[in-house]
Amino acid sequence: MTVGQRIKAFRKEKGFSQAEVAEKIGVSVQTVSKWECDAGMPDISQIVPLAKVLETSTDAILGMIGDEEEDLAKTMNEIDEIKKCGHNNQSFGNRDCDKSLRCFEVLEAFVNKYPLNYLMLIRAAVYGISVMRAATRGMFPEMSEKKKNGIYSKTERYLRTVVTYCPNIGFKKDAKIDLMELYSATGEFDKAYNECNDLGKDDQVYAKYRIAVAAGNCVDRLEYAKGFFEHTAKHMMTGFYCLTGAHSVFGEENRDNAISVFEKMAEFCDYAMEFCPVEMLYHKRYPLYCIAKEYLRRGDFENCVKTAERLADVCVEFYKAYTETGMAVNETFFNHSNFKGSRIDTPEELKEALLWDMVRCYDECGDKEGNPVVTDPRFIAARKKIEEL
């Protein structure tokens, strides 16, 4: 049976008319009729939805008999061999370009046979992007415009197929980012920016940074770099909380390591202050009162007091930043699990919570009254800074 005859047989088996199939996959009735009469062939972007509508596989429509796992292994072995090739008569750049083209052609043959293998569609597209980037830079002087356009359209079609039909959210996101890379590589920056719209906030900012780099737009590049750092800095804090907590639970034998990690967290907060000052001041409180407690646990009262002084200064800065930004109380990110078990809603409650930070600088000792930290004039002065807010 021909491809057209198979399409007709599957359609009739499902009880669909040509018009119903055409409507479901977004083509004209005449197009479906041409397929069934073998006057035309559906392309890869049409075979996938056609197979879904007819509830069969693309292999069944194309009449292909093969072992996909075996073919996949052979294809990846061929790719590995291409990567190992020396091509000593070529420069490093041209050698890589040549390898990308050859890998694309090998993967193209595979996805033509197995067009529902979304991972391989993405892999083929990645090499296609590499080829287009090199072609745009003039590294394929002998390649015809027709061939360049063909690789471009196939690469775009592979990625659109993944975005439209793949059930894997991660693959869809990768394909969207790769489309952005394709358009950036060919100088279609408006299209590239448009592909960023459906990405999550962090991915979107980084993608726009990559586009600005490709476009040579230094102003936007710096702007997006700052934005990306701001988002990643907030996520980085979660990692620091986990790391410091993991170090501190080991007790005395790991206390020096715990203090070192807490200090690194405080240093990172200082570095990130330029991009998100209020949040970083908030986060910096944590490593400082933890360092103070670590010193207190080992009986190093001098360093405990010095750290408490640092903490008081950060608390004062945070309080001022919090109030001066006009942050609405119902919008604050502040969540203080150790203070009344609820979040802070007013500047007065914030002040009480900051004073609680100071209490945690000396609450490891059972005898609070006899604790030299509590009676040290420097600690009293540090606490007074917060009381006077």
LODRENKE-151785 format. One record per atom (N, C-alpha, C): x, z, y. Coordinates in steps of 0.001 Angstrom, whole numbers, plus 500000, padded with zeros to 6 digits. Layout:
XZY ...
end
This chain:
500836500000498798 500000500000500000 500870500000501250 500387499308502268 501091499305503547 500731500566504318 501446500799505432 501136501960506280 499697501877506764 499286500698507203 497915500510507688 496886500809506616 497149500354505421 496215500596504324 496115502084503998 497252502792504101 497224504229503834 496440504965504917 496638504573506184 495897505208507279 494395505017507056 494010503803506684 492588503495506455 492039504316505293 492824504432504214 492375505181503042 492193506662503367 493147507253504104 493032508654504472 491843508877505410 491624507934506327 490512508060507276 489180508061506539 489031507121505622 487774507021504891 487560508230503980 488648508733503431 488554509911502574 487984511096503345 488345511191504656 487855512282505497 486494511970506112 486055510748505959 484744510378506499 484752510148507996 485935509819508572 486039509557510005 485861508069510289 485291507778511448 485275506397511925 486555506143512696 486854504873512960 488038504552513765 487923505184515149 486718505187515699 486499505754517034 486789507258517046 486400507966515980 486636509409515918 488124509713515833 488846508951515013 490293509150514913 490964508858516249 490550507755516877 491130507366518167 490930508461519210 489731509041519241 489429510083520225 490260511340519983 490424511694518709 491142512920518367 492625512860518722 493215511661518663 494660511576518949 494961510914520299 493889510559521027 494071510052522390 494557508622522500 494087507748521612 494417506325521715 493113505528521698 493224504236521894 492021503395521886 491620503035520458 490355502650520277 489865502200518974 490647500972518520 490973500095519488 491720498877519175 493086499203518578 493700500295519084 495016500703518567 494918501102517099 493900501912516771 493711502337515380 493431501125514493 492637500195515030 492309498971514271 493566498157513985 494457498058514987 495711497316514799 496578497977513726 496607499321513731 497390500010512713 496876499668511313 495555499743511172 494967499534509848 495077498084509376 495209497195510343 495390495778509984 496860495399509886 497733496410510051 499190496197510019 499647495248511112 498903495268512239 499300494464513391 500150495303514350 500332496567514021 501143497475514841 501397498758514071 502389499508514538 502762500764513875 502697501916514869 502143503053514450 502185504225515340 503627504688515520 503964505124516744 505323505642516923 505349507121516534 506509507732516649 506691509096516136 505766510098516818 505508509912518129 504648510859518844 503201510733518419 502830509602517802 501460509405517345 501298509745515859 502377509639515098 502287509919513664 501997511393513407 502612512261514205 502423513697513997 500960514104514178 500320513774515337 498900514139515470 498004513389514484 498386512141514142 497608511378513176 497588512086511821 498753512584511401 498831513316510133 497992514583510178 497985515270511322 497184516486511459 495692516170511364 495257515117512067 493841514735512055 493392514350510647 494230513611509952 493884513139508605 494214514176507533 494735515338507970 495060516448507075 495955516005505926 497025515321506301 498014514905505315 499392515048505938 500405514571505276 501767514659505800 502184513318506385 503154513362507253 503683512113507809 504346511289506715 504966511984505753 505581511263504625 504536510454503869 503351511063503687 502290510370502949 501825509134503707 501724509251505035 501309508101505842 502356506996505773 503629507385505863 504713506393505878 505093505913504477 504542506567503460 504845506151502089 506241506495501651 506783507568502223 508162507944501896 508196508939500748 509067508691499823 509255509594498704 510689510103498783 510835511392498957 512185511937499086 512172513440499001 513332514013498885 513494515457498838 514039515892500198 513171516519501020 513570516847502391 514746517816502418 514731518814501546 515834519782501532 517156519107501169 517084518209500194 518299517497499785 518782516582500904 517850515880501531 518224514989502640 518766515782503821 518194516960504061 518666517815505153 520105518240504911 520403518659503676 521765519081503331 522749517935503515 522360516738503079 523234515564503232 523468515249504707 522401515338505486 522513515043506925 523449516021507613 523303517311507324 524143518311507977 525592518195507524 525809517797506274 527184517556505795 527810516387506551 526994515369506792 527488514193507530 527840514570508961 527001515417509560 527275515892510923 528592516671510947 528782517532509956 530025518318509882 531250517413509767 531129516350508981 532250515419508817 532555514693510118 531519514334510848 531718513660512137 532469514576513095 532100515844513106 532739516803514014 534219516996513692 534584516786512423 535973516969512016 536850515775512349 536242514647512643 537014513423512873 537971513590514038 539161512999513899 540187513146514926 540066512164516077 539939510876515769 539916509825516808 541087510008517768 542305510028517238 543489510328518050 543748509317519159 543129508149519059 543352507142520097 542434507341521292 541629508395521291 540716508644522397 541082509938523118 540674510012524401 540842511265525130 539850512282524573 540094513549524920 539224514617524413 537766514373524813 537541514017526092 536187513783526589 535502512632525885 536209511498525773 535620510325525114 535390510575523622 536289511348523022 536128511654521606 534841512446521379 534586513430522238 533364514225522112 532120513383522357 532193512472523320 531060511587523605 530743510729522387 531783510187521782 531608509349520608 530987510142519461 531427511372519279 530875512224518226 529401512526518486 529062512775519736 527668513060520081 526772511877519755 527238510676520074 526456509475519794 526259509293518293 527328509458517528 527239509287516084 526335510346515451 526420511591515935 525554512658515426 524093512366515757 523853511864516969 522481511523517352 521907510471516408 522702509453516088 522231508366515232 521938508851513812 522755509793513322 522522510358511986 521224511171511980 521038511988513000 519834512820513080 518592511978513353 518773510893514096 517662509986514358 517109509433513042 517991509065512143 517561508537510846 516778509597510066 517211510858510175 516520511925509451 515126512164510023 515012512296511359 513699512619511945 512739511438511862 513262510224511733 512369509088511502 511691509218510136 512404509842509217 511862510016507868 511021511289507775 511441512332508509 510726513611508459 510374514054509890 509401513396510512 509090513664511928 508414515003512196 508103515772511155 507527517098511369 508564518208511265 509831517838511084 510887518851511043 511310519144512486 510656520145513090 510836520399514522 512252520850514868 512872521620513974 514241522066514244 515182520875514344 515021519913513463 515894518738513492 515577517833514683 514329517833515114 513989517095516343 514753517679517528 514804519009517588 515534519663518678 517029519383518569 517559519434517353 518993519166517174 519339517737517583 518491516803517194 518727515409517586 518682515281519104 517720515958519727 517569515887521179 518785516457521899 519348517525521353 520541518142521985 521682517135522052 521880516380520966 522929515351520981 522528514203521909 521228513904521959 520768512863522874 521046513228524317 520829514492524657 521118514971526016 522601514827526315 523420515168525327 524881515057525486 525288513620525773 524665512698525042 524963511278525243 524520510826526630 523328511256527052 522815510852528369 523664511433529501 524117512661529304 524979513285530328 526284512494530467 526858512112529325 528101511333529339 527871509939529915 526741509327529553 526439507977530051 526264507989531565 525630509039532084 525428509164533533 526766509289534257 527751509849533593 529084510020534192 529987508810533945 529415507768533357 530176506542533137 531126506590531971 530866507453530997 531785507603529865 531433506691528691 530369505877528857 530021504859527860 529935503499528559 531048503012529086 531013501775529880 530502500565529117 530671500547527804 530263499383527026 528825499498526504 528177500634526724 526812500803526228 525829500069527126 524953499282526548 523974498515527325 522908499435527899 522276498988528985 521200499752529594 520036499917528622 519806498893527807 518729498959526829 518963500094525841 520204500235525376 520511501294524417 520401502671525077 520893502775526316 520790504041527040 519332504446527205 518511503490527622 517083503776527815 516415504165526500 516871503526525412 516309503845524104 516622505265523689 517866505691523886 518261507060523534 517522508063524411 517386507719525687 516666508599526622 515218508780526171 514526507686525893 513104507764525542 512898508483524208 513807508261523253 513680508950521963 513906510453522140 514920510796522924 515205512208523164 514022512896523823 513472512253524825 512312512809525524 511125512935524567 510914511931523742 509782511930522815 509934513030521761 511136513227521252 511360514291520274 510959515649520867 511415515895522078 511156517188522710 509684517353523053 509042516291523501 507602516353523803 506798516632522530 507244516090521419 506568516333520147 506623517814519792 507795518440519981 507949519866519688 507077520696520624 507124520379521919 506347521124522912 504856521044522614 504387519874522199 502954519641522012 502422520144520680 503197519974519613 502645520224518283 503281521359517493 504456521787517853 505132522804517050 504431524166517200 504136524864516103 503483526174516191 504445527315516537 505754527040516469 506759528074516721 507007528200518232 506672529368518798 506805529583520244 508257529451520696 509173529959519879 510595529875520226 511074528438520306 510648527598519352 511015526184519370 510435525495520601 509193525851520938 508554525255522118 509361525566523382 509791526839523495 510565527238524671 511899526493524710 512561526400523561 513834525678523502 513654524221523917 512545523612523472 512297522214523805 512037522043525297 511325523003525912 511084522937527357 512401523023528125 513265523925527688 514562524074528350 515401522811528158 515340522232526953 516096520999526687 515566519825527512 514263519787527741 513706518745528621 514264518897530033 514358520160530482 514963520421531782 516398519927531821 517137520153530727 518530519709530649 518618518180530653 517689517534529951 517682516065529901 517469515489531289 516465515994531995 516173515473533320 517289515797534316 517908516971534155 519038517311535027 520210516372534777 520432516053533493 521554515178533131 521404513784533705 520163513352533884 519917511988534391 519532511977535868 519683513131536532 519437513185537977 517979513232538371 517078513498537427 515645513579537739 515283515047537995 515735515563539122 515659516992539371 514239517499539614 513374516667540197 511982517080540381 511311517313539029 511566516398538096 511026516563536737 511614517805536085 512895518042536304 513566519197535702 512934520497536196 512726520605537508 512108521813538062 510696521995537519 509974520891537347 508602520960536847 508547521544535438 509565521268534625 509592521786533258 509798523299533213 510247523877534323 510505525324534355 509230526144534527 508159525505534971 506968526254535372 506341527087534254 506430526605533019 505793527312531908 506712528328531231 507939528453531727 508884529400531124 508633530807531653 509094531800530912 509014533173531395 509901533346532614 509711534447533330 510389534633534616 511904534554534496 512477535267533511 513930535273533360 514457533884532996 513805533236532023 514227531899531604 514072530909532753 513015531082533541 512749530164534644 513842530240535708 514239531455536061 515273531619537090 516589531027536617 516947531285535355 518207530754534839 518158529236534735 516994528693534323 516858527245534215 517025526593535587 516445527203536601 516569526654537960 518014526739538452 518710527790538025 520135527890538354 520893526715537751 520605526387536482 521279525284535808 520987523952536506 519750523779536962 519395522542537670 520168522442538977 520258523564539702 520998523566540965 522467523233540742 523030523713539634 524415523389539297 524554521889539071 523637521325538277 523686519880537988 523497519052539242 522668519561540156 522376518821541391 523464519009542448 524395519934542196 525433520206543184 524904520901544420 523774521626544261 523142522329545379 523670523765545407 524695524007546214 525367525312546229 524478526424546770 523632526089547758 522760527105548356 521758527617547324 521059526682546657 520094527085545628 520790527753544449 521991527263544131 522727527849543008 522977529331543240 523402529693544449 523659531093544770 522365531894544761 521307531310545312 520021532002545381 519485532310543984 519518531304543100 519013531501541739 519931532414540937 521236532372541218 522172533260540523 521857534715540860 521563534975542136 521203536340542544 519912536784541872 518939535867541840 517662536191541209 517815536465539732 518628535638539073 518839535819537630 519548537138537355 520531537454538186 521243538722537996 520296539895538193 519411539800539177 518467540889539434 517603541153538205 517082540080537603 516233540249536425 517021540795535240 518212540242535018 518995540679533861 519538542098534060 519793542472535309 520293543834535573 519263544863535141 517993544570535376 516947545514534990 516886545652533474 517054544532532778 517059544587531314 518332545273530800 519428545065531522 520696545673531133 520581547202531097 519767547750531992 519635549201532047 519075549755530739 518177549012530108 517634549461528823 518758549618527808 519662548646527790 520807548715526889 521685549909527181 521893550203528469 522713551357528832 522050552663528378 520748552761528552 520042553972528114 520232554190526615 520117553090525852 520303553189524398 521734553590524051 522700552963524716 524110553198524403 524535554614524766 524130555064525952 524518556418526369 523871557458525473 522609557222525122 521934558163524240 522598558235522886 523004557073522364 523651557032521055 524985557771521069 525726557669522174 527024558351522266 526865559865522421 525864560276523184 525773561700523535 525310562581522383 524677562015521361 524133562848520289 525201563349519316 526416562844519412 527438563218518441 528092564566518744 527819565108519933 528357566434520229 529778566400520751 530466567507520581 531770567725521199 532790566668520843 532813566210519583 533848565262519174 533700563908519867 532528563657520449 532312562363521106 532015562517522594 532243563711523123 531851563987524506 532616563120525519 533898562926525287 534674562085526214 534127560662526242 533772560125525062 533194558782525006 531855558736525729 531052559784525561 529748559829526217 529919559795527734 530828560622528240 531066560656529690 531546559292530183 532430558652529418 532955557344529795 531842556303529892 530927556331528923 529830555360528938 528875555649530094 528595556942530334 527734557303531477 528359556833532790 529680556981532910 530357556539534135 530253555020534299 530360554295533196 530230552833533258 528826552433533697 527836553180533238 526458552910533647 526304553127535157 526913554220535663 526857554509537099 527567553406537897 528704552919537379 529445551844538057 528626550562538089 527933550279536982 527093549076536952 525971549191537979 525397550373538102 524345550583539108 524882550306540508 526106550739540768 526731550484542077 526878548980542312 527319548264541272 527525546823541411 526209546099541641 525159546534540931 523862545847541019 523063546273542236 523566547235543001 522830547764544153 522503546694545182 523379545686545301 523164544618546289 521890543835545990 521532543731544718 520431542865544325 519107543609544171 519143544830543703 517907545617543537 518230547083543825 518415547412545117 518928548732545500 518046549906545094 516733549818545310 515875550963545000 515893551255543499 515751550193542698 515751550394541248 517070550967540752 518180550457541300 519484550923540824 519777552362541267 519295552747542440 519435554146542857 518642555039541910 517470554567541545 516642555316540591 517376555487539263 517935554391538757 518608554441537457 519914555247537518 520576555245538659 521877555919538744 521739557433538592 520576557983538896 520381559430538731 520657559854537290 520178559029536356 520254559408534935 521691559648534455 522622558684534629 523975558958534125 524648560122534822 524304560358536118 524974561444536838 524548562813536334 523235563025536138 522877564358535634 523279564514534176 523406563399533444 523900563491532061 525382563856532033 526159563282532963 527586563625533047 527741565103533394 526920565567534350 526985566978534739 526701567888533546 525703567513532752 525352568322531581 526461568290530526 527103567123530366 528192567032529397 529346567959529795 529652567988531105 530713568896531575 530295570347531383 529003570622531626 528509571988531494 528606572461530057 528312571567529121 528351571921527700 529762572296527237 530760571717527870 532140572045527476 532745573138528371 531932573648529321 532400574727530180 533268574275531327 533235572989531652 534026572449532774 533158572514534031 533064573735534630 532162573951535753 532594573206537011 533896573011537200 534395572320538391 533877570880538435 534063570153537336 533590568763537307 532071568675537296 531425569689536744 529964569721536765 529456569784538206 530052570646539004 529646570781540411 529928569496541186 531105568908540961 531440567660541661 530427566555541329 530028566490540066 529047565482539662 527686565787540282 527337567063540377 526081567459541008 526052567040542473 527191567107543129 527270566650544530 526996565145544613 527569564397543700 527316562946543652 525833562678543415 525254563435542496 523840563256542171 522955563542543380 523271564592544115 522464564937545292 522467563793546307 523638563189546527 523723562073547470 522862560892547013 522887560611545708 522083559508545174 520598559832545298 520213561062545022 518814561467545143 518315561300546573 519143561696547545 518768561557548956 518607560081549315 519570559246548871 519481557807549141 518224557208548516 517942557614547287 516777557082546598 515493557485547310 515401558732547724 514207559215548424 513973558412549705 515055558193550458 514932557445551720 514542555994551457 515175555384550461 514858553988550137 513417553863549673 512971554835548889 511605554835548356 510591554907549487 510835555814550434 509874556001551527 509979554909552588 511187554417552849 511366553415553910 510856552032553517 510805551745552212 510321550433551784 508806550343551855 508134551486552125 506681551460552206 506033551169550873 506692551515549798 506174551246548461 504887552039548242 503806551349547896 502539552029547651 502674552929546425 502042554096546487 502221555064545407 501694554532544080 500678553679544117 500137553159542860 500910551951542352 501950551546543078 502780550427542652 504183550875542238 504467552149542397 505830552612542116 506185552494540646 507435552159540389 507924552046539016 508348553406538484 508349554429539363 508898555730538996 508045556368537902 508670556733536824 507967557376535720 508832558513535215 508418559710535431 509269560876535170 508652561709534051 509072561434532811 508443562078531663 508696563586531615 509760564041532260 510085565464532206 509447566260533343 508719565590534207 508123566281535341 506611566146535253 505935567209534858 504482567259534738 503932566245533739 504819565557533013 504359564589532021 503627563403532608 503768563148533896 503069562015534517 503952561376535559 503528560228536057 504371559520537017 504231560123538413 505187559813539254 505218560339540613 504275559517541493 503400560191542237 502430559477543056 502612559678544558 503389560681544974 503568560936546405 505024561276546683 505465561118547946 506839561507548297 507107562988548006 506073563835548150 506265565264547886 506567565501546408 505839564795545537 506098564925544106 507465564354543747 507858563307544454 509175562715544205 510269563720544551 510094564412545662 511078565413546069 511206566500545001 510084566967544464 510117567986543409 510846567462542167 510603566185541852 511257565596540676 512755565489540885 513178565164542094 514609565063542383 515273566429542318 514545567455542725 515074568812542588 515201569174541113 514281568645540302 514356568884538854 515623568257538276 516059567120538852 517331566524538429 518468567524538597 518439568273539721 519497569251539985 519433570399538978 518206570792538611 518048571873537636 518711571486536320 518578570196535946 519149569753534677 520673569741534706 521256569938535872 522716570044535945 523202571401535430 522303572380535333 522755573695534871 521828574304533812 520895573522533280 519930574120532354 520423574203530915 521686573861530659 522235574002529315 522647575439529027 522821576247530075 523232577634529893 522002578538529802 522024579444528860 520888580350528696 520744581308529864 521869581799530376 521837582768531471 521937582013532792 520792581601533322 520793580794534553 521390581576535728 521043582846535802 521504583630536953 523015583800536953 523599583896535748 525042584099535666 525824582812535592 525162581715535712 525816580411535617 526606580161536912 527932580000536822 528739579808538032 528356578553538815 527762577556538151 527343576355538862 526248576691539870 525302577518539455 524156577861540302 524594578574541579 525616579411541468 526046580207542630 527173579557543427 527664578418542960 528750577736543674 528219577209545021 528902577529546140 528427577092547466 528245575577547563 529100574826546869 528976573368546932 527688572901546256 527334573570545143 526090573193544464 524887573581545319 524951574743545928 523855575198546801 523667574224547957 524790573760548548 524711572800549661 524136571463549185 524540571060547981 524032569798547448 522524569867547233 522069570970546658 520644571110546434 519868571185547752 520471571805548755 519813571961550041 519535570614550697 520433569613550417 520218568256550955 518857567711550524 518494567995549276 517217567486548758 516064568336549289 516253569669549351 515209570549549850 514820570244551292 515777569713552066 515525569425553492 514907568054553735 514682567288552685 514083565953552857 512676566080553443 
end
